[in-house]
Amino acid sequence: MLGVPGAGKGTQGDLLAHRYGVPRISTGEMFRQAMQAGTALGQEARSYVERGELVPDRIVVGIVRERLARPDCRRGFILDGCPRTVAQARALDAALVGMGRALDAAIHIVVSEEEAVRRIAARRVCQRCGAVYQGAAGLRTCRVCGGQLVQRADDTEETARRRLAVYHTDTRPVVEHYRVQGRLVEVDGEGPVSRVFARICEALEKRGLRPEEDVRPERRAYDPATEPGGSGR
């Protein structure tokens, strides 16, 4: 999943993971869990995340490589948060080759910078269970557990604009990396969540990437407007 901070990568990644019956792997969530647990990795990552800077490649690639080797990734995965630099993309390519695997597609969700900043500033997270809500600046209570919703330290407008600047310097070239490989799928990311998801599914199916009925999880009603979404990154 590629796109500027606030493009909706986490939300759309969750929907795709449900549709295809594979895990969504979010390096951002891994780092936040490590920070909450106070691990050595969490302490090291915290200073980068809270300044809106990228976590160093050596930390990110090592965590992702280890995660992809787990049994639940055998049928596939949705990767969100890595690669964020061309060096990470090349390291990921090499790791997948070593595992006898390759990416099917790199989905680039395209939104304007102003829309991205608006979404980030309106995002809220539950202090108790970690559920994330998009466009929830006026919401105070989590619909999942009843916990208090707060704004993360890295979700202010000021930090969002710093993250956008970092994105254009370090991450935007990753889009071209996958374009050259012929793996890039670009989708308009503005509008309702359900409409963006439909665009992504249509684009993937045109490339022959359809969900296998025997590996898809049991369906349930999913309304992105009323349920917590992904990280929105």
C-alpha positions in Angstrom: 0.0 0.0 0.0 1.5 3.3 -1.1 0.4 6.9 -0.8 0.9 10.1 1.2 0.3 10.0 5.0 -3.5 10.1 5.4 -4.2 8.6 1.9 -6.2 5.7 3.6 -3.6 2.9 3.2 -4.5 1.4 6.6 -8.3 1.5 6.0 -8.1 0.1 2.5 -5.5 -2.4 3.5 -7.9 -3.8 6.2 -10.7 -4.1 3.7 -8.4 -5.9 1.2 -7.1 -8.2 3.9 -10.7 -9.2 4.7 -11.6 -9.7 1.0 -8.6 -11.8 0.2 -8.3 -13.7 3.5 -4.7 -12.6 4.3 -3.1 -10.6 7.1 -2.5 -6.8 6.8 1.0 -6.2 8.1 1.5 -2.7 9.3 4.9 -1.6 10.4 3.4 1.5 12.0 1.2 -0.5 14.3 4.2 -2.8 15.1 6.2 0.3 16.2 3.3 1.7 18.2 2.8 -1.6 20.1 6.6 -1.7 20.8 6.5 1.9 22.1 3.5 1.1 24.4 5.3 -2.0 25.7 8.5 0.1 26.3 10.7 -2.3 24.4 14.2 -1.3 23.2 12.9 -1.2 19.6 10.0 0.9 20.8 12.2 3.4 22.6 14.4 3.7 19.5 11.5 4.1 17.1 9.6 6.7 19.3 11.9 9.6 18.6 11.6 9.2 14.9 7.8 8.6 14.8 6.9 11.6 17.1 9.0 13.9 14.9 7.2 12.7 11.8 10.5 11.1 10.5 11.1 7.7 8.9 12.3 4.9 11.1 15.7 3.7 9.8 15.7 1.1 7.1 17.7 -1.4 9.2 14.9 -1.6 11.8 12.0 -1.7 9.4 13.3 -4.3 6.9 14.4 -6.7 9.7 10.9 -6.6 11.3 9.1 -7.1 8.0 11.4 -10.0 6.9 10.7 -11.8 10.2 6.9 -11.1 9.9 6.6 -12.5 6.4 8.2 -15.8 7.5 5.2 -16.5 9.8 2.7 -19.2 8.8 -0.3 -16.8 8.3 1.5 -15.2 5.4 1.9 -18.3 3.3 -1.2 -17.5 1.2 -0.3 -13.8 0.9 -0.3 -10.5 2.7 -1.1 -6.9 2.5 1.9 -4.8 3.4 1.3 -1.3 4.8 4.1 1.0 5.9 7.0 -0.7 4.1 8.8 0.0 1.9 9.0 3.8 2.5 12.4 4.3 0.8 13.9 2.9 -2.4 16.5 1.1 -0.2 13.7 -0.6 1.7 12.0 -1.5 -1.6 15.2 -3.1 -2.9 15.8 -4.9 0.4 12.2 -6.2 0.3 12.6 -7.4 -3.3 15.7 -9.3 -2.3 14.0 -10.8 0.8 11.1 -12.0 -1.2 13.3 -13.5 -3.9 15.1 -15.4 -1.1 11.7 -16.7 0.0 10.7 -17.7 -3.5 8.0 -15.0 -3.6 7.2 -11.7 -5.3 4.7 -8.8 -5.0 1.7 -9.1 -7.2 0.9 -5.3 -7.1 1.9 -2.0 -5.5 -1.3 0.0 -4.9 -0.8 3.7 -5.0 -3.8 5.6 -3.4 -3.7 9.2 -4.8 -5.1 12.1 -2.7 -4.3 15.8 -2.6 -2.0 17.1 0.2 -4.8 19.3 1.7 -7.1 16.3 1.9 -4.4 14.2 3.5 -3.8 16.9 6.2 -7.5 17.2 6.8 -7.9 13.5 7.4 -4.8 13.2 9.6 -5.9 16.1 11.9 -9.4 14.6 12.2 -8.2 11.1 13.1 -8.7 9.7 16.6 -7.5 6.6 18.4 -9.0 4.7 21.4 -6.7 4.9 24.5 -8.0 1.5 25.7 -8.2 -0.9 22.7 -6.3 1.0 20.0 -9.1 1.2 17.5 -8.6 4.0 15.0 -11.4 6.3 13.6 -11.2 8.4 10.5 -12.9 11.8 10.3 -13.8 11.6 14.0 -12.8 14.9 15.4 -16.2 15.3 17.1 -16.3 11.7 18.4 -15.3 11.2 22.1 -16.1 7.5 22.8 -14.9 4.3 21.1 -17.7 2.2 19.6 -15.8 -1.0 20.2 -15.0 -0.8 24.0 -16.3 2.6 25.2 -12.8 3.9 25.8 -11.8 7.6 25.4 -10.7 8.7 21.9 -7.7 10.9 21.7 -5.5 12.5 19.0 -2.1 10.8 18.6 1.0 13.0 19.0 2.0 12.4 15.4 -1.5 13.3 14.0 -1.4 17.1 14.4 -1.6 19.3 11.3 2.0 20.5 11.9 3.4 17.0 12.1 1.3 16.0 9.2 2.9 18.6 7.0 6.4 17.6 8.1 5.5 14.0 7.3 4.3 15.0 3.8 7.7 16.8 3.2 9.5 13.6 4.2 7.2 11.5 2.0 8.1 13.6 -1.1 11.8 13.3 -0.4 12.1 9.7 0.7 9.0 7.7 -0.2 7.7 9.2 -3.5 10.6 7.6 -5.4 9.2 4.1 -4.3 6.2 4.7 -6.5 8.5 5.0 -9.5 10.4 1.9 -8.4 7.3 -0.2 -8.8 6.1 1.7 -11.9 9.4 0.6 -13.6 8.7 -3.0 -12.5 5.2 -2.9 -14.0 3.6 -3.6 -10.6 2.1 -0.2 -9.9 -1.7 0.2 -9.6 -2.8 3.8 -9.2 -6.2 4.6 -7.8 -8.1 7.8 -7.0 -8.3 7.9 -3.2 -10.7 10.7 -2.8 -14.4 10.2 -2.0 -16.2 7.6 0.3 -14.2 4.7 1.6 -16.5 2.2 -0.1 -16.0 3.9 -3.5 -12.2 3.9 -3.2 -12.3 0.3 -2.2 -14.4 -0.6 -5.3 -11.9 1.2 -7.5 -9.0 -0.8 -6.0 -10.8 -4.1 -6.4 -11.7 -3.3 -10.0 -8.1 -2.4 -10.7 -6.7 -5.6 -9.1 -9.2 -7.8 -10.9 -8.2 -6.4 -14.2 -4.7 -7.7 -13.4 -6.2 -11.1 -12.6 -6.0 -10.8 -8.8 -9.3 -12.2 -7.6 -10.0 -13.6 -4.1 -10.1 -17.4 -3.8 -13.4 -18.4 -2.3 -11.9 -21.2 -0.3 -9.4 -19.0 1.6 -11.6 -16.0 2.2 -12.8 -15.5 5.8 -16.5 -15.7 6.7 -18.2 -12.6 5.4 -19.7 -10.0 7.7 -21.3 -6.6 7.2 -18.6 -4.0 7.2 -19.5 -0.3 7.2 -16.4 1.9 7.2 -18.6 4.9 8.1 -19.6 3.4 11.5 -16.8 1.1 12.4 -13.2 1.9 13.3 -10.9 1.8 10.2 -7.2 1.1 9.7 -4.4 3.5 10.4 -5.4 5.8 7.6 -1.8 6.0 6.6 
